Amino acid sequence: MQKGFYRFYPKEKWINRNIEIEDSLYSELKNLSENVLDASLNKLIDACVENFKIENDKIIYYKKPKNEITIARSIRLRESMWNKLDEYKRDFDISLYKLINMSIKYTLEDK
């Protein structure tokens, strides 16, 4: 592969699913997508999932803000990222909804 293309991923199937995302997290990603980064919301969420790791079988939950609303959104991730989430779901018995929101929150906090 050409040196200048190292930042691009190999072709992979992208899969849509409906997932509830906390509105404040979604709003932060939307702002990044529209005003800061050259990336779609789906690609930002995909990057959050890729960045998300559960190390040493330790899961750190966060408390959802009291008046936070969640909205079902159709998101599109690479198949390998859905596979990663499905594996975490199976291994740790955590819903996809929580895993997606955790991955977004942890990535946003890691700015």
N, C-alpha and C positions, 0 to 999 in steps of 0.2 A: 504494500500500500504506500502511496505517496506520503512524504513527511508532513505536508501541510494539512492532511486530512485526519490526523491522529485524534482530534477532538470529536469526531463523528463516530457513532455506534454502527456496527454492522447491521444490515437489514434484519428486522425482527417483526413478528406479528404483533400488532397492537389490538388489545381487547377492551371493549366497553363494558362497564358494570355500573349499576346505580348504587351509590354509597352516600350515607348521610355525613356531611361535613359541617363542623361548627362554623357558623357564619363569620365570626371574627377572624378565624384562620383563613377562610376562603377570601375574605376581603383583603387581608394582608398579601396573599398570593396574587390576587387580581391587581393590586397596586403595583407589585413587582413586575408583573407581566406587562402592564400597560405603560408604566413610567420609568422602569429601571433596567430591566433585562430584555434581551431579544429572545424570548421564549414564551410559548403558550402556557396556559394554566395546566394543561395535561402534562406537558413536559416538566413543569416545575414540580408537580405532585409526583411524577415518576422519579425525579431527582431526589425528592424527599424520601421516598421509599428505598431508593438505592442507598442513600446515606444512612438509613435507619438500621441499627444493629442491636440485638439483645445479646449482651456479653455475659458470660459466666452464668447463664440462666437467671440473671437478675433483671427484673422488670420494674421500672420506676413509673408508677402511675401519677398522673396529675389530676387535680380536682378541676372539673369543668366549672367555669364561672357561673354564678347563681342564675343570672337571667339570660344565659347563652342559649341561642336557638340553633337547631341543626336543620339543615335543608338537604333533602335527597338530591343528589347531583349525578349526572351521568359523567363518569370520568373514564379516560382512556389511558391505559398503562401498557408497557411492554409485557409480553407474555411472561418473561422471566421475573418481572416484578410481582405479577399476580401469583406466580409459583412460590416466590419467596414469602409473600404474605400468607398464602395457603399453608405453607410449611410452619410458619410461626403460629398460625391459628390452630393447627393440629397439635403442635408440640406444647403450646402454652395455654390452650383453651381460651383464647382472646378473640373477640369478634373482629371481622375485617374493618368494621366501622371504627372501633377503638384503635386498631393498628394503624389505619390511615391517618386518623387525627393525631395520634402520638407521633408518627413520623413527620408530619407537617410541623407540629409544635416544636419538636426537638430540633428540626432543621432551622426553623425561624429563630429559635433562641440561640443557635450556634453562629449567628451572624458575625 
